[in-house]
Amino acid sequence: MSELTLTKTRLFEGVWEGALKASESTAPKPDIKVTYLGEPVPDVAMDQTDEQGLWRLRFPIPKESLSDGVQTVVITDRSTDERLETVSFIAGEALAGDLRAEIDLLRAELDMLKRAFRRHCVETM
C-alpha cells in the first residue's frame, strides 16, 4: 500500500488540482505519473507547500479526453505503481441515449415483475 494520500481540491478552468500528502513529513518528493489512455499527460506540475510532506499536484485535463462517453485520467505513484486517484468524465449525446435506453429497459423489467407478482397474488388466493 502506498504511503501517499491524494485528495482532489478542485477542478477549475480545465486544470485538476489535488493535495498529495506523504505519511512521513521527511519523505522525498513523490514520483507521480498521470496518464490518459496509457499515454503521459503533459504539463503535470507538483510544488512543495509550506507544510512538510505536502505537495500540490496540478495538470490540465487533456483536450482529447473531452469526447463522447466515459473517459478516465489515472494518477499513479510511479515508485509502487499504485493507483492514487482516477478522474473520470462522462459526456456526449451517445451517453444520453445509453442512459435513456437503460432506463427504458429497467422500466420494462419492472412492469414485467409487477405483472408476474399480481398474477402470483391472484393464483394463490
PyMOL CGO cylinders between C-alpha atoms (Angstrom):
from pymol import cmd
from pymol.cgo import CYLINDER

trace = [
    CYLINDER, 0.00, 0.00, 0.00, 1.23, 3.48, -0.86, 0.3, 1, 1, 1, 1, 1, 1,
    CYLINDER, 1.23, 3.48, -0.86, 2.45, 5.87, 1.76, 0.3, 1, 1, 1, 1, 1, 1,
    CYLINDER, 2.45, 5.87, 1.76, 0.86, 8.70, -0.22, 0.3, 1, 1, 1, 1, 1, 1,
    CYLINDER, 0.86, 8.70, -0.22, -2.65, 10.10, 0.01, 0.3, 1, 1, 1, 1, 1, 1,
    CYLINDER, -2.65, 10.10, 0.01, -4.06, 12.17, -2.84, 0.3, 1, 1, 1, 1, 1, 1,
    CYLINDER, -4.06, 12.17, -2.84, -7.08, 14.37, -2.26, 0.3, 1, 1, 1, 1, 1, 1,
    CYLINDER, -7.08, 14.37, -2.26, -8.76, 16.38, -5.02, 0.3, 1, 1, 1, 1, 1, 1,
    CYLINDER, -8.76, 16.38, -5.02, -9.00, 20.04, -4.10, 0.3, 1, 1, 1, 1, 1, 1,
    CYLINDER, -9.00, 20.04, -4.10, -10.64, 21.44, -7.23, 0.3, 1, 1, 1, 1, 1, 1,
    CYLINDER, -10.64, 21.44, -7.23, -11.17, 21.31, -10.97, 0.3, 1, 1, 1, 1, 1, 1,
    CYLINDER, -11.17, 21.31, -10.97, -11.09, 24.85, -12.32, 0.3, 1, 1, 1, 1, 1, 1,
    CYLINDER, -11.09, 24.85, -12.32, -10.83, 26.13, -15.90, 0.3, 1, 1, 1, 1, 1, 1,
    CYLINDER, -10.83, 26.13, -15.90, -9.72, 22.73, -17.16, 0.3, 1, 1, 1, 1, 1, 1,
    CYLINDER, -9.72, 22.73, -17.16, -6.98, 22.24, -14.57, 0.3, 1, 1, 1, 1, 1, 1,
    CYLINDER, -6.98, 22.24, -14.57, -7.25, 19.43, -11.99, 0.3, 1, 1, 1, 1, 1, 1,
    CYLINDER, -7.25, 19.43, -11.99, -5.66, 20.18, -8.62, 0.3, 1, 1, 1, 1, 1, 1,
    CYLINDER, -5.66, 20.18, -8.62, -5.03, 17.96, -5.65, 0.3, 1, 1, 1, 1, 1, 1,
    CYLINDER, -5.03, 17.96, -5.65, -3.12, 17.76, -2.38, 0.3, 1, 1, 1, 1, 1, 1,
    CYLINDER, -3.12, 17.76, -2.38, -0.60, 14.93, -2.14, 0.3, 1, 1, 1, 1, 1, 1,
    CYLINDER, -0.60, 14.93, -2.14, 0.40, 14.03, 1.41, 0.3, 1, 1, 1, 1, 1, 1,
    CYLINDER, 0.40, 14.03, 1.41, 3.17, 11.64, 2.42, 0.3, 1, 1, 1, 1, 1, 1,
    CYLINDER, 3.17, 11.64, 2.42, 2.79, 9.55, 5.58, 0.3, 1, 1, 1, 1, 1, 1,
    CYLINDER, 2.79, 9.55, 5.58, 6.15, 10.91, 6.81, 0.3, 1, 1, 1, 1, 1, 1,
    CYLINDER, 6.15, 10.91, 6.81, 6.90, 14.63, 6.76, 0.3, 1, 1, 1, 1, 1, 1,
    CYLINDER, 6.90, 14.63, 6.76, 10.54, 13.95, 5.79, 0.3, 1, 1, 1, 1, 1, 1,
    CYLINDER, 10.54, 13.95, 5.79, 9.62, 11.89, 2.72, 0.3, 1, 1, 1, 1, 1, 1,
    CYLINDER, 9.62, 11.89, 2.72, 11.25, 12.91, -0.57, 0.3, 1, 1, 1, 1, 1, 1,
    CYLINDER, 11.25, 12.91, -0.57, 9.25, 14.44, -3.41, 0.3, 1, 1, 1, 1, 1, 1,
    CYLINDER, 9.25, 14.44, -3.41, 6.96, 11.72, -4.84, 0.3, 1, 1, 1, 1, 1, 1,
    CYLINDER, 6.96, 11.72, -4.84, 7.37, 10.47, -8.39, 0.3, 1, 1, 1, 1, 1, 1,
    CYLINDER, 7.37, 10.47, -8.39, 3.86, 10.73, -9.85, 0.3, 1, 1, 1, 1, 1, 1,
    CYLINDER, 3.86, 10.73, -9.85, 2.63, 9.55, -13.24, 0.3, 1, 1, 1, 1, 1, 1,
    CYLINDER, 2.63, 9.55, -13.24, -0.56, 10.94, -14.83, 0.3, 1, 1, 1, 1, 1, 1,
    CYLINDER, -0.56, 10.94, -14.83, -1.87, 9.09, -17.89, 0.3, 1, 1, 1, 1, 1, 1,
    CYLINDER, -1.87, 9.09, -17.89, -4.80, 9.14, -20.29, 0.3, 1, 1, 1, 1, 1, 1,
    CYLINDER, -4.80, 9.14, -20.29, -5.32, 6.03, -22.44, 0.3, 1, 1, 1, 1, 1, 1,
    CYLINDER, -5.32, 6.03, -22.44, -1.91, 4.81, -21.27, 0.3, 1, 1, 1, 1, 1, 1,
    CYLINDER, -1.91, 4.81, -21.27, -0.10, 7.91, -22.54, 0.3, 1, 1, 1, 1, 1, 1,
    CYLINDER, -0.10, 7.91, -22.54, 1.50, 10.51, -20.24, 0.3, 1, 1, 1, 1, 1, 1,
    CYLINDER, 1.50, 10.51, -20.24, -0.46, 13.71, -19.67, 0.3, 1, 1, 1, 1, 1, 1,
    CYLINDER, -0.46, 13.71, -19.67, 1.74, 16.76, -20.47, 0.3, 1, 1, 1, 1, 1, 1,
    CYLINDER, 1.74, 16.76, -20.47, 2.38, 19.73, -18.18, 0.3, 1, 1, 1, 1, 1, 1,
    CYLINDER, 2.38, 19.73, -18.18, 2.00, 17.91, -14.85, 0.3, 1, 1, 1, 1, 1, 1,
    CYLINDER, 2.00, 17.91, -14.85, 3.28, 20.16, -12.05, 0.3, 1, 1, 1, 1, 1, 1,
    CYLINDER, 3.28, 20.16, -12.05, 3.96, 19.32, -8.43, 0.3, 1, 1, 1, 1, 1, 1,
    CYLINDER, 3.96, 19.32, -8.43, 5.01, 22.00, -5.95, 0.3, 1, 1, 1, 1, 1, 1,
    CYLINDER, 5.01, 22.00, -5.95, 6.05, 21.69, -2.31, 0.3, 1, 1, 1, 1, 1, 1,
    CYLINDER, 6.05, 21.69, -2.31, 3.72, 23.58, 0.04, 0.3, 1, 1, 1, 1, 1, 1,
    CYLINDER, 3.72, 23.58, 0.04, 4.69, 25.32, 3.28, 0.3, 1, 1, 1, 1, 1, 1,
    CYLINDER, 4.69, 25.32, 3.28, 3.80, 22.13, 5.15, 0.3, 1, 1, 1, 1, 1, 1,
    CYLINDER, 3.80, 22.13, 5.15, 6.45, 19.38, 5.17, 0.3, 1, 1, 1, 1, 1, 1,
    CYLINDER, 6.45, 19.38, 5.17, 5.37, 16.22, 3.35, 0.3, 1, 1, 1, 1, 1, 1,
    CYLINDER, 5.37, 16.22, 3.35, 2.57, 18.00, 1.44, 0.3, 1, 1, 1, 1, 1, 1,
    CYLINDER, 2.57, 18.00, 1.44, 2.68, 18.81, -2.27, 0.3, 1, 1, 1, 1, 1, 1,
    CYLINDER, 2.68, 18.81, -2.27, 0.23, 20.42, -4.66, 0.3, 1, 1, 1, 1, 1, 1,
    CYLINDER, 0.23, 20.42, -4.66, -0.37, 18.42, -7.85, 0.3, 1, 1, 1, 1, 1, 1,
    CYLINDER, -0.37, 18.42, -7.85, -1.77, 20.17, -10.94, 0.3, 1, 1, 1, 1, 1, 1,
    CYLINDER, -1.77, 20.17, -10.94, -2.36, 19.12, -14.52, 0.3, 1, 1, 1, 1, 1, 1,
    CYLINDER, -2.36, 19.12, -14.52, -4.52, 20.33, -17.40, 0.3, 1, 1, 1, 1, 1, 1,
    CYLINDER, -4.52, 20.33, -17.40, -7.25, 17.94, -18.46, 0.3, 1, 1, 1, 1, 1, 1,
    CYLINDER, -7.25, 17.94, -18.46, -6.21, 16.63, -21.90, 0.3, 1, 1, 1, 1, 1, 1,
    CYLINDER, -6.21, 16.63, -21.90, -8.38, 18.13, -24.64, 0.3, 1, 1, 1, 1, 1, 1,
    CYLINDER, -8.38, 18.13, -24.64, -8.69, 14.75, -26.33, 0.3, 1, 1, 1, 1, 1, 1,
    CYLINDER, -8.69, 14.75, -26.33, -10.35, 13.33, -23.19, 0.3, 1, 1, 1, 1, 1, 1,
    CYLINDER, -10.35, 13.33, -23.19, -13.32, 15.65, -23.65, 0.3, 1, 1, 1, 1, 1, 1,
    CYLINDER, -13.32, 15.65, -23.65, -15.34, 13.49, -26.00, 0.3, 1, 1, 1, 1, 1, 1,
    CYLINDER, -15.34, 13.49, -26.00, -18.42, 11.28, -26.04, 0.3, 1, 1, 1, 1, 1, 1,
    CYLINDER, -18.42, 11.28, -26.04, -18.63, 8.50, -23.50, 0.3, 1, 1, 1, 1, 1, 1,
    CYLINDER, -18.63, 8.50, -23.50, -16.68, 7.89, -20.31, 0.3, 1, 1, 1, 1, 1, 1,
    CYLINDER, -16.68, 7.89, -20.31, -13.05, 9.00, -20.26, 0.3, 1, 1, 1, 1, 1, 1,
    CYLINDER, -13.05, 9.00, -20.26, -10.60, 8.42, -17.39, 0.3, 1, 1, 1, 1, 1, 1,
    CYLINDER, -10.60, 8.42, -17.39, -7.30, 10.00, -16.38, 0.3, 1, 1, 1, 1, 1, 1,
    CYLINDER, -7.30, 10.00, -16.38, -5.24, 7.83, -14.00, 0.3, 1, 1, 1, 1, 1, 1,
    CYLINDER, -5.24, 7.83, -14.00, -2.83, 9.16, -11.35, 0.3, 1, 1, 1, 1, 1, 1,
    CYLINDER, -2.83, 9.16, -11.35, -0.29, 6.65, -10.03, 0.3, 1, 1, 1, 1, 1, 1,
    CYLINDER, -0.29, 6.65, -10.03, 2.70, 6.54, -7.72, 0.3, 1, 1, 1, 1, 1, 1,
    CYLINDER, 2.70, 6.54, -7.72, 5.50, 5.61, -10.11, 0.3, 1, 1, 1, 1, 1, 1,
    CYLINDER, 5.50, 5.61, -10.11, 7.65, 4.03, -7.37, 0.3, 1, 1, 1, 1, 1, 1,
    CYLINDER, 7.65, 4.03, -7.37, 4.98, 1.50, -6.29, 0.3, 1, 1, 1, 1, 1, 1,
    CYLINDER, 4.98, 1.50, -6.29, 2.83, 1.57, -9.44, 0.3, 1, 1, 1, 1, 1, 1,
    CYLINDER, 2.83, 1.57, -9.44, -0.19, 2.01, -7.15, 0.3, 1, 1, 1, 1, 1, 1,
    CYLINDER, -0.19, 2.01, -7.15, -3.19, 3.96, -8.40, 0.3, 1, 1, 1, 1, 1, 1,
    CYLINDER, -3.19, 3.96, -8.40, -3.75, 7.03, -6.21, 0.3, 1, 1, 1, 1, 1, 1,
    CYLINDER, -3.75, 7.03, -6.21, -6.77, 8.52, -7.98, 0.3, 1, 1, 1, 1, 1, 1,
    CYLINDER, -6.77, 8.52, -7.98, -8.83, 8.46, -11.15, 0.3, 1, 1, 1, 1, 1, 1,
    CYLINDER, -8.83, 8.46, -11.15, -10.50, 11.43, -12.78, 0.3, 1, 1, 1, 1, 1, 1,
    CYLINDER, -10.50, 11.43, -12.78, -13.50, 10.42, -14.90, 0.3, 1, 1, 1, 1, 1, 1,
    CYLINDER, -13.50, 10.42, -14.90, -15.60, 12.44, -17.31, 0.3, 1, 1, 1, 1, 1, 1,
    CYLINDER, -15.60, 12.44, -17.31, -18.95, 11.46, -18.78, 0.3, 1, 1, 1, 1, 1, 1,
    CYLINDER, -18.95, 11.46, -18.78, -20.20, 13.45, -21.75, 0.3, 1, 1, 1, 1, 1, 1,
    CYLINDER, -20.20, 13.45, -21.75, -21.93, 13.48, -25.08, 0.3, 1, 1, 1, 1, 1, 1,
    CYLINDER, -21.93, 13.48, -25.08, -25.12, 12.60, -26.86, 0.3, 1, 1, 1, 1, 1, 1,
    CYLINDER, -25.12, 12.60, -26.86, -24.21, 8.94, -27.14, 0.3, 1, 1, 1, 1, 1, 1,
    CYLINDER, -24.21, 8.94, -27.14, -24.21, 8.72, -23.37, 0.3, 1, 1, 1, 1, 1, 1,
    CYLINDER, -24.21, 8.72, -23.37, -27.60, 10.37, -23.05, 0.3, 1, 1, 1, 1, 1, 1,
    CYLINDER, -27.60, 10.37, -23.05, -29.06, 7.79, -25.42, 0.3, 1, 1, 1, 1, 1, 1,
    CYLINDER, -29.06, 7.79, -25.42, -27.41, 4.98, -23.49, 0.3, 1, 1, 1, 1, 1, 1,
    CYLINDER, -27.41, 4.98, -23.49, -28.91, 6.21, -20.23, 0.3, 1, 1, 1, 1, 1, 1,
    CYLINDER, -28.91, 6.21, -20.23, -32.37, 6.57, -21.74, 0.3, 1, 1, 1, 1, 1, 1,
    CYLINDER, -32.37, 6.57, -21.74, -32.16, 3.06, -23.20, 0.3, 1, 1, 1, 1, 1, 1,
    CYLINDER, -32.16, 3.06, -23.20, -31.05, 1.66, -19.85, 0.3, 1, 1, 1, 1, 1, 1,
    CYLINDER, -31.05, 1.66, -19.85, -33.91, 3.41, -18.03, 0.3, 1, 1, 1, 1, 1, 1,
    CYLINDER, -33.91, 3.41, -18.03, -36.41, 2.09, -20.61, 0.3, 1, 1, 1, 1, 1, 1,
    CYLINDER, -36.41, 2.09, -20.61, -35.06, -1.42, -20.08, 0.3, 1, 1, 1, 1, 1, 1,
    CYLINDER, -35.06, -1.42, -20.08, -35.37, -1.07, -16.30, 0.3, 1, 1, 1, 1, 1, 1,
    CYLINDER, -35.37, -1.07, -16.30, -38.96, 0.18, -16.64, 0.3, 1, 1, 1, 1, 1, 1,
    CYLINDER, -38.96, 0.18, -16.64, -39.86, -2.77, -18.87, 0.3, 1, 1, 1, 1, 1, 1,
    CYLINDER, -39.86, -2.77, -18.87, -38.35, -5.23, -16.40, 0.3, 1, 1, 1, 1, 1, 1,
    CYLINDER, -38.35, -5.23, -16.40, -40.19, -3.56, -13.51, 0.3, 1, 1, 1, 1, 1, 1,
    CYLINDER, -40.19, -3.56, -13.51, -43.50, -3.79, -15.42, 0.3, 1, 1, 1, 1, 1, 1,
    CYLINDER, -43.50, -3.79, -15.42, -42.85, -7.48, -16.09, 0.3, 1, 1, 1, 1, 1, 1,
    CYLINDER, -42.85, -7.48, -16.09, -42.15, -8.09, -12.39, 0.3, 1, 1, 1, 1, 1, 1,
    CYLINDER, -42.15, -8.09, -12.39, -45.32, -6.23, -11.38, 0.3, 1, 1, 1, 1, 1, 1,
    CYLINDER, -45.32, -6.23, -11.38, -47.43, -8.34, -13.75, 0.3, 1, 1, 1, 1, 1, 1,
    CYLINDER, -47.43, -8.34, -13.75, -45.85, -11.56, -12.51, 0.3, 1, 1, 1, 1, 1, 1,
    CYLINDER, -45.85, -11.56, -12.51, -46.37, -10.55, -8.88, 0.3, 1, 1, 1, 1, 1, 1,
    CYLINDER, -46.37, -10.55, -8.88, -50.01, -9.62, -9.45, 0.3, 1, 1, 1, 1, 1, 1,
    CYLINDER, -50.01, -9.62, -9.45, -50.60, -12.91, -11.28, 0.3, 1, 1, 1, 1, 1, 1,
    CYLINDER, -50.60, -12.91, -11.28, -48.97, -14.79, -8.40, 0.3, 1, 1, 1, 1, 1, 1,
    CYLINDER, -48.97, -14.79, -8.40, -51.21, -13.00, -5.87, 0.3, 1, 1, 1, 1, 1, 1,
    CYLINDER, -51.21, -13.00, -5.87, -54.37, -13.87, -7.84, 0.3, 1, 1, 1, 1, 1, 1,
    CYLINDER, -54.37, -13.87, -7.84, -53.34, -17.52, -8.26, 0.3, 1, 1, 1, 1, 1, 1,
    CYLINDER, -53.34, -17.52, -8.26, -52.55, -18.08, -4.57, 0.3, 1, 1, 1, 1, 1, 1,
    CYLINDER, -52.55, -18.08, -4.57, -55.82, -16.68, -3.23, 0.3, 1, 1, 1, 1, 1, 1,
]
cmd.load_cgo(trace, "trace")
